[in-house]
Amino acid sequence: MNANFWDEKFGQAPGLYGESPNDFVRQQLAKHPKGKILFPGEGEGRNALYAASLGWEVTALDQSKIAQKHTLEKAKDLGLTIDYQVCDVVNFISAPNEFDVIALIYFHLPLMIRDKVHQKFIKALKDTGTLIIEGFGKPQLQFNSGGPKSLEMLYDLDELKNSFPGMTWESEFDGIIQLNEGIGHKGDAHVVRLIGKKLGS
């Protein structure tokens, strides 16, 4: 899934994953003092725009220039500011301990780069910073509500936790929910959710 894949997808179906933020993101941001937040694989900005509307300092990443364009147009209309970077996440550069929260929402990576990218995010997270994850579990292949069709790109709860050394896990969920996020995520879905804190140095 490269930049051309996502440009075509967002170009043909704007609002593919809806306009509203992910429910899990909404719930978790309500519990946190505002700070600096990173949304990798943010697509058309539904979570980034929501966080910015609450007063967060938002950085978003995606491969798609079309998704960036859609997001920044919405941000302008709403009077919001988002640092939206178009890049391959492997090449993303962050200062150490930069973000209070990193939210990985349906952010699925090939196995060959997954651990390297996840460790990069740990370094970018402040000590005692929060990691929010929601994505499809491996049983999602049984459902038609979205997600990668590659088993290796889907989450196994224990494998996912082990991919983030130096975290303490405060909450976890591995089961079926009802998704209603545009036409791209709709219906019963098997998801994995994690809330973690980075251990202080």
N, C-alpha and C positions, 0 to 999 in steps of 0.2 A: 504494500500500500504506500505509494509514493505521492509526491505533490500533485502530479497530474491526475491520479486517481481521485484525490480529495477535491481538487479544483472542479473536476467534471461532476462529482457528486453534489457539491454545494451549488454549482452553477445550474444544474438541472432541477434541483429541488431545494430552493431557499427555505430556510426554516425547517430543515429535515428533522431536527431533534426538538422542535418547539421553541417557543419564546421564553417560557418560564424557567427559572433555575431548577436544577435537580433538587428533589425534596430533601435528600440527605444533606446536601450542602446548605440548604436553607436552615435546617434544624441545627447544624453544627455551628454556623456562623453566628446564630443567635446566642450562643454560649460563650463566645470569645470576645475579648476587647479588640477593637479595631487596630490593625497594623498593616504589615506588608504581606501580600499573598500572591502565590504563583499558581497559575492554572496551565499546566502543559496539555497539549492536544485539545485546545479549547474550542476549536471549530468556530461557530458563528457567535460565540460570546455570551450565551445565555447566563452562565455562571459569573463570568467576569463583569458583565454589566450590572448584575444584581449586587455583587460585592461592592463595586464602585458606587452604586446608589446608596449603600449603607455607610460610605465614608472610608472604605478600605483603599489602600494604595495597591493597585492591581497591575501585575505583569501577566500577560497571556502569551502562549507559544502555540504555533501550528505551522504545518508545512504549506497550507493553502493560502495563496494570495487572495482568492475569492472570498474565503472565510474572513480574512483580515478586513477586506473592503466592506463586507456586510456589517461586521462588528463596529468598525470605526464610524460608519455612516449612522448606525443606531446611537453610538456614543455621542456623536455631534448633535443629533436631534435631541438627546436627553440632557445635554450639557455636562457630560461626564468625560473623564480623562482616563484612558487605559494605555499602558505601554504594551503594544501588541507587536511581537516579533515574529517574522516569518523565517523559520529555520528548521533544520533537522535537529531533533532534540539531542542527538549525539554531539552536535557542534555548539550547543548552548553553553554560554559561559556566564557564571554567576560568582559574585564575591562569596567567600565563606561566611556562614552564619548570617545570611542576608534576609531570609524570610521568616516571618512569625508562623505562617501556615503555608503548606503546600497541599493542593487538592488534586488528586489523580482520579478524575471522573471518566470512566469508560476509556481509560488510557491503556491500551494493550500494545505490547511490544513483542517483536520476535525474540525467541529465547537467547539467540546469540548476542544480543545487545542489552537484554533486560537488566541483568545484575549491574553492569557498568553504569547504566543510566540511573538506576535506583540509588546506587552509591553516590553518584553525583548530586542527587537531590538531598541525600542525608547531609552532605557537606554544605549545601546551600541553606539548610534549615538551621535556625538559631538553636542554641542549647535550650532545652525545655520547649522548643517549638513543636507544633502539632502537624501531624500528617493525617489527611483525610483521604480514604480510598473507597470508591465504589466501582465495581466492574463485574463483568460476567464470569461466572464460574464454569468449570469444564462441563457440567451437565447442561449448560445452555445450548449445546448442540441439539438437544431434544426439542427446543422451542424455536418459534419463528418470530421472536420479538426483537431481533437485532443481534449485533455482535459479530466478531470474527468467526469464520468457518474453519479455522485452524485450531486444533486441540491445544497445541503448544502455546498459543497466544492467550488462551483462556486461563483464568486463575484457579489454582489450588490454594486453599487457605494457608496451610502450613508452608508450602513452597513460597508463597508470597511473603509471609512473615520472615522467613529465613533470608529473603532477598534484601531485607533492610536491617543489617546488623546495627546494634547501638540504639535500638528503639525499645521502649517498653509499651506494651499494648494494653490499652484501657478498655477497649470495646471491640467485639467481633461478632459478625453475623455471616452465616453461610446457608442460604435457603432461597425460597421462592417468594417473590413480591409481584405486584401488579404495576407494570410500567405504563405511563401515559405521557410520553415525551415526543410529541410530533408523530409523524408516520414512521420515523426511523427506529423508535423504541416504543413498542405498543404491545400490551398483552402480558401474560404470565412470563416471568423471566427468573432464571436462577442467577443470583448475584452474591458476591462477596463484599462485605463492608468491614473496614478496619478504622479504628481511631488509635493513633500512636503518639507518644511523646519522645522526643530525642533526649537521651540521657545527657546530663550536663558533663562537661569535661572537668 
